[in-house]
Amino acid sequence: MYARRQKGVVLDVWPGFVDALATLLIVMIFALMIFVVSQIYLSDALQGSKRGLEALQAKLQEIARLLHVEQKKNTDLTTAYAVKTTVESDLTQKLTASDARALTAEQQLAALQQQIEALNQQLAALNATLQASETTVAQQKISLEDLDKKLAAALVQKVEDLEKYRSEFFGKLKELLANRSDVRIVGDRFVFQSEVLFPSASATLETGGAAQLKQLAATLKEIAAKMPADLKWVLRVDGHTDKNPIHTEKFESNWALSAARAISVINFLIIEGIPATHLAAAGFGEFHPLEAGATDARNRRIELKLDQR
């Protein structure tokens, strides 16, 4: 840049302008550097404790001193300082809010401690109740053990009573059926061959079979009249077939035939006066042969057993 002076002399002012501009640029860079440093300190202050805040305040005072020195050269530094002051105020407000939250947390902690104390008292009361309950349970356990012993003794007595009447029942039936080869005793059961009671592939009682069952019913009623009312007994009637399959309009399988024969015997005994509450019927088909290698004729049978209910 040039300026024309008196008497035709030209004055060059460009170097001075460049120096001034360079000085201003340096000042601005310096100000920006100071601004960046202050931002870093402020960021640390946000994450630090009160102790960190005091250190930040010392740094801010140093920055303020530097800004005061340069304030006359650049008004932008004054604005930056004002911004930093605002940030410091925000930090103070946040610290105040944090203190308030801490106070609230302390109050909540005190309330929780009171609740814990109350719960401890309740727990102590529950422990006392539990100890009392354990004492009661121990006493009840002793009572239950005594009751179990009495019950076991009573069951043994009932079994002995049933065994006595079962022996008498067996004895009388043996006398009645002593001369019959088609009625046998196997263990604790009377075994009637199916041919004695039913025609082939039928569940209808024959006349001869009905007569045999009539004698059996009379004997059972005689024995039952002597039994105590509280003796739980039942006459179980089990139907069995051979392994030859059956499939007719009336019986679709050996299961059906064996069950139908057992039920026929039950119905006859009910007619003869045996209470239905003392009778039970079951069909086993061909799946429970009398013995290994037994003939089909032996496996076709009706079994009677006086048992405990």
Secondary structure, DSSP 4 states (H G I P E B T S, - for coil): -EEE-GGGPEEE-HHHHHHHHHHHHHHHHHHHHHHHHHHHHHHHHHHS-HHHHHHHHHHHHHHHHHHHHHTTT-HHHHHHHHHHHHHHHHHHHHHHHHHHHHHHHHHHHHHHHHHHHHHHHHHHHHHHHHHHHHHHHHHHHHHHHHHHHHHHHHHHHHHHHHHHHHHHHHHHHHHHTTT-TTEEEETTEEEEEHHHHS-TT--SPPHHHHHHHHHHHHHHHHHHHHS-TT--EEEEEEEE--SS----SS-SSHHHHHHHHHHHHHHHHHHTT--GGGEEEEE-TTSS-SSTT--HHHHSEEEEEEEE-
